[in-house]
Amino acid sequence: MRSIAFADFLIGVGILFVIEGLMFAAAPVWLKRAMKSALETPDHILRAVGIGSAVVGLILIWLVRR
C-alpha cells in the first residue's frame, strides 16, 4: 500500500506536468525565449532563484498542511 505522502508527491508531479504542458501549448515562442535567457543567466543567479523557489514552495506546503 502506498503512503499518503507518496500519493501527494505523485499528485504534485502530475500537476507540474500539466502546468508545464499547458505553458508549452499556449506560448511555445515565449518559452523558447525564456530558455535562451536562462542559458545566458549566470549560474549564481539561477541557483539563488532555485533556492528561493524551493523555500517558497516548502513554506506553502507547510501552511497548507498545518
N, C-alpha and C positions, 0 to 999 in steps of 0.2 A: 504494500500500500504506500502511495506517495504521501509525503508530508504536505501540510498546508503551505509551508514556506516554499517548497519546491514548486507547488502549483502556482503560487503567487509569482515566483520567478519566471515561470514559463508564460504566464499571462503578460508580465512586463515585457518579455522578449517579443511576444506576439504583437503587443501594442507598438513597440519600437518598429517592427517590420511594417505594420500598417501605416504608421506616420511617414516612415521613410518612403514607402511605395507611393503614397499619395503625393508626397513632395516631388518625386521624380516624374510622376504622371502629370502633375499640374504645372510644374515650372522647370523643365529639363535644362533650358538655357541658363536660368538663374543658378541652378545647382552646379552646372559646369563652371560658371564664373566663380562661384563660391569655392569650388575645389581648387581652381587655379590660384585663387587668392590664398587659400590655406597652404599651398605648396610654397608660396613666396613669403609667408609669415615666418618670422624667426621661431625656433623651437621653444625658447623660453616663454614666449607669448602663448603659443599653443598649449604648453604644459600648464601655465597659470589658468588659462580658460578651462582646460580639462579638469583641473583640481577644483576650481570654483564651481563648475557644473556638478561634479560629484558631491561636493559638500551641500549644495542647494538641494540636490536630489535626496541625499540622506536626511536632511532636515525635513523635507516634505514628507518622506516616508515615515519619519518619526512622529510628525504632527498628525498624520492620518491614523497611524497605529495606536496613538496614545489614548 
